[in-house]
Amino acid sequence: MKRLSLVLLLVFSLVAMAGCGGTGTKSDTASGKKPITLKLGHIQSESDLWHKGAQKFAELVAKKTNGEVTVQIFPNSTIGNDRDMTEGLQMGSVDFALVAGVLGNFEPSLQIMEMPYLFKNEEHLRKVIYGPIGDDLLGKLLSSSNIRGLSFWERGPRQLTTNKPVNSLEDIKGIKIRVPEIPPMVTAWKAMGANPTPMAWGEVYTALQQNVIEAQENPVPYIHAGKIYEVQKYIAMTNHKYEYVVMAMSNKTWEKLTPDQQKAISEAAKEATQYENKLVADKTNDLFNDLQAKGMKVTKPDTAEWAKIAQTTHKEFAEKYGIDIYNRIIEAGK
């Protein structure tokens, strides 16, 4: 009889432990909801500002959902390059990704944002991405690709790094320059006389090291995080494209979440955007100074002629991808 009582006591104890979340997982909170782990990928290194922004987003999501939702971050293209991750967003195999211009291959109207010398300055960019035009573009992305744009993050203007000093258009004639897989950028650089070569970011460092390409262009934080200073000696301040990245989410994942979880993720994305944008504003100048300290030489070409030539390529893409949006963007800069 005593043995039976001990057995029953043990059973009751185990049941009680299970009912109280005896696994010890943070997500088995008072809500009793099953914990969810979501994947966020990006192509940059852990030292990049993107990664710091992603970490802040993950922290905010965990806090706002009381641990119900965990965001696991995969940097360095570990779950694919931009195109791979975007396709994963469509299929639901990737939950979040930080993706920029390559999204234009999935929602054509976004290609308009990729035209060099489209934006006059960062204020012009902000008026577009944080206003009705930006909302319309993200709405089109959702409708056409089933990818939900949670927010735009600022990245700063793109600059050109090379093996030789660049002071004029003549200095880039025939130069083999890596560009993203984005048609308006390829066409504009061809018009300016360069030899653009589309390539995934993860391949750029080695390609420069092996002289497969002779130049690349990116915002200062990207250049610094990618250690381009180890394989390139010159940076030309061309400001040819004021840059953004989209914090994108699989709509398939979104639809699986509760309304409260959706609200938490939307709020976290908004706060992470503010955090990331402040990081870019605060850190870019320091990173630029460090590039010089690491040996990079700076040139400041007069880019008026560059812009004039690049802008001759705008009409083709504006008519192809949305002349109305293009005109609205130009009007926003006036």
N, C-alpha and C positions, 0 to 999 in steps of 0.2 A: 504493500500500500504506500509506504514511504517513497519507494522508487517511482511509482506512478505519479505521486504528487510532484516529485522533482522534475519528471519529464514534462508534466503539464506546465509547471512554472517556467521551464526553459522555453517551451513553445510560446507561451504568452509573452515572455520577455522579447523573443525574436520578432513577434508580430508588432509589439509596441515599438521596437527600434525601427522597423521598416516604416511604420506609420509616421514616425517622427523624422524621417529623412536620415536614416542611419548611415547612408553612403557618405555623408559629409560634404556633398557638393554644394557650392555656393548657391546654385540655381534652384535647389530644392527648398525654396523659401516658403513663407506662410501661404503664398498663392497656390502652392501645390502644382504649378505648371512645369511641364517637362523642359529641362534646359535646352537651349538652342545654341549651336556654334556656327557662325557664319564666316566665310572666307573673304578677305579683302586683298587684292593683288595690285602691285604697281611695279614699274620697271626700274626704279631708282634704288640706290644703296641705302643702307641703314643710316648713313650720315646726312642724307638729303633732307631738306625741309618737308618734302612730301611725306617722308616716313614719320617725322615728328608730328605732322598734322594728322596722319593716320592713327598714330598712337593716341593722340588726344581724342579723336573720334571714338576709338575703341573704349577708352576710359569713360567717356560721356555716355555711351550706349549702355555699358555695364551699370553705371550709376543710375541712369534714368529708368532702366528696366528692373532695378533691384536684383541684378544678377541673372535675370531670366535669359538674357541674350549676351553671348560672348562673341567678340569679333577677333578673329585670328588673322594676323597680317603676314603676307608673303611678299617680301621685297625682291629686288634683283631679278625680275622676270622668272621667278621660280615656279610660277604656275602659267607661264607663257608670256609672249610679247603682247604688244597692244592689240593686235588683231586677234590673237588667240584668246585673250581675256574678254574681248568684246563679244566674240562668238560664244564664249562661256556664259556671259551675261544673258545672251539670248536663250541659251539652252537651260539655264538655271544651275549649271555646274560651278559657276563663279557667282558669288553673291554681291560683292562690291568690287569696283576697280577704279583707279585713277587713270583716266584716258583722255587724251587731248585730240589732236587733229585727225587721228585715224577714225574717230567716230563719224567723220564726214563720208567715209566709205559705206556707212550703214544708214545714215540720214543725209542725203545729198545737200540739203540747204546749209548744213554746217560747213561745207567746203568753202562757202563765202567768207567765213571767219578766218580762213587760212591764207588769204591773199596777202603777200608782202606789201607793205606800205598802204594798207587799208585804213589803219587807225592812226590818228595824228599823235596821240599820246595816251598815257594810262587813264587819264580822266575820260577820254573818248571811249576807251574800252569799257570802263566801269558803267558809263551811261547805257551802254548796249547790254552787257551781260546781267546787270542788276535792274533792268527795266523791262518793259513789255516785249522788246525784241528778244531778249534772253529767254523770257517765259515762253514765247512762241516757238523758239528753236527747240527748247526742251520738250514742249508739247508735241512737236513734229517727231522728235526722236522716239518718244513713247509710242506714238501711233504707228510709226513705220517699222520700228525695230523691237518693240516690247522691252525697251531699256529705259529705266526711269532715271532722269538726271536730277540728283538731289540738290546740287549746287555747283556754281563755278568757283574755282580757286584762282587767285592771281599768281602769276609766275615771274613777271618782269619782262622787259624786252629781250629779244633774241639778238645775240652778237656773233660775230664770225671769228673763229680761230683758225690759224694757218701756220704754215712752215716758213713763211716770209712776210715781211711787213706789207700791209695793204693800205694804200693811201688814195687809190682811185679805181675806177672801173677797169682801167687797163691792167691793173695788178691781179684781177681775177679772171682774165681771159683764159679760157680753157682749163681752169683749175678744177680738179675732180673733188667735188664737195658732197659730203654726205648730207642728205635731206631725208625727212620722214616720207613714208609712202602716201604722199598727198599731192594730187595733180596740180593744184594752183601754185604750189611751191616749186615743183619741178619746172613748170612752164616759165615762171617768173625768173628763176635763176638762169635758165637757158637764154631768155631774152636779154639778161644782163651780161651774157657772154661766158658764164661758167659752164662746167660740165657736171650737172647734178646727178648723184647716184643714190637712189632710195635704198635704205638699209635700216634694219632694226637697231635700236639704241644699244642693245646688249653686245652688238658686234663692233661698235664704233672704235673703242679703245684699241683693240687688236688690229683693226684695219688701218688705223693711223700709225700704229707701231710698226706695221709691216709695209707701210707706204702703198697700201691698196687704194687709199684715198689721201687727199692732201689737205683737206679742210673739213670743218663741220660748223654748225651754227646752233646755238642754244642760249637760254638765259644764263646769267652768271651763276646762280646757285647750282644749276645742272652741270655747268662746266667745272665748277669746283668739286662737287660731289663725285663726278665721274673721273676725277684726277686727270683731266685733259692737259693740265699744266705739265704732266710728266712726258707727254708725247707731242706737244705743240708749244711754240715759243712766242707766238704773237696773237693778240686779240684786237680786232678792229671793232670800234663802237659804231655799229651800223643801225641799231635800233629798227631793224626792218620789219619786225612783227611784235606787237604787244600781245603778250601770251597769257593763256589761261589753261586750266585743266578741269575736266568735269569729274566730280565725284558721282559715279554712275552706279546704279543698282539694278540687279535683275528684277524685272517686274514679277517674274514667277515666284521669286523669294518674297517680295513685298506682299503678294496676295496670300501667302501662307501665314502671315503674321496677324496677330490680333490688332484691333484699332489702337489700343494703348501702346503696343510695341511699335506700330507704324508712327504714331505721334512722337514717341521717344526718339526714334531714328531720325525723323525730320528735324526735331529740335537739336539733336546732337550734331547733325550735318551743318545746320546753321551756325552753331557755336564753334564747331571745328573750322568752318570757313573763316570766321572772324579771327580765330587763333592763327591759322595758316597765313592769312593775308598780313597780319601784323608781323609775323616772323619774317616774311619776305621783305616787308618795308624796313624792318629793323636790322636785318642781317645782310642784305645784299651788298651794301657798301663795304662792310667788314670783309665779306668774302672776296669782293673785287680787289680790295687792298691786299688781301692775302695771296691772291693770284699773282700780283706784282711782286710781292715778297718772295714768292716761289720762282721768280724769274721770267714771268710773262711780260712782254713789252707791249705797250698800248699805242694804237694809232686811232686818230679820229678823222676819218675821211669825210669830205663834204658829200652827203648822200642825196643832194637835190636831184642830180642826174639819175642816180640809182632809182629813186622813187618814180621819176618821170617815166623811165623805161618799164619798170615793173607794173605801173598802173595801166600801161597799154594792154596788159594781159587780162585786166579785170573784166572787160566787157564780155569776153568769151564765157567765163565762168558765171558771171552774174546772170546772163541770159539763159544759161544752162540750168543753174541751180536755184534761181529765184531773184529776178530783177527787182521785185518789190522789197524784199528784205535788204538787198544791196543798197537801194536808194534810201531806205530808212536808216541804215547804218551811216551812210554818207551825210544825211541830214542831221543825224545826232551829233556829228562833229562840227557843225556850224555854229 
